[in-house]
Amino acid sequence: MTGISFEEIMFTIMSATQDTFRNYLGVEILAGKVEKKVDPVDSDVVGIVGVAGDRVGYIILAADSTAAVAIAKDLLMMDDPDEESIRDAIGELTNNIAGVFKTKYHEQYGSVALGLPLIVSGMLRTVSEAGHDQTGASSMNVQCKGVTIPFKSLDGRFALRVMVYM
């Protein structure tokens, strides 16, 4: 497992995200420029799935409320999803992306285990930035290195970020 580069993991996540949107929502999404750093994320809905195995980390999907509602409408086939349905849809989508990642990763690299999806909202920031927030707002600190991959659908309905921390 030591021969597997982070870039290979990143490309596997990109493919898993695109496959999940194509298979579950019937939508083609394009990946934008990958940021090879951890930036603070302030988002309306964030799905997090832990990854364990030869590599340990997180797969995180962040969406604003507009994208989260559109995802819930399409994934759950609802006209007017409530907050719980929106959280469920983001959790399900994040879990599906992680599941596709797990399948591809296992086929190519070895064993992987996934945690249950956790849904949060608000600010995610690196531990090194802790204490810089003077507003007193609650936050979750992430202390792993990773990348942020923006995605957008061709029709513009879906814009989100998938982050990989390992």
Secondary structure, DSSP 8 states (H G I E B T S, - for coil): -TT--HHHHHHHHHHHHHHHIIIII---EEE---B-S---EEEEEEEEEEEEESS-EEEEEEE-HHHHHHHHHHHHT-SS--HHHHHHHHHHHHHHHHHHHHHHHHHHT--EEE---EEEEEEEEEGGGTT---S---EEEE-S-EEEEEEEETTSS-EEEEEEE-
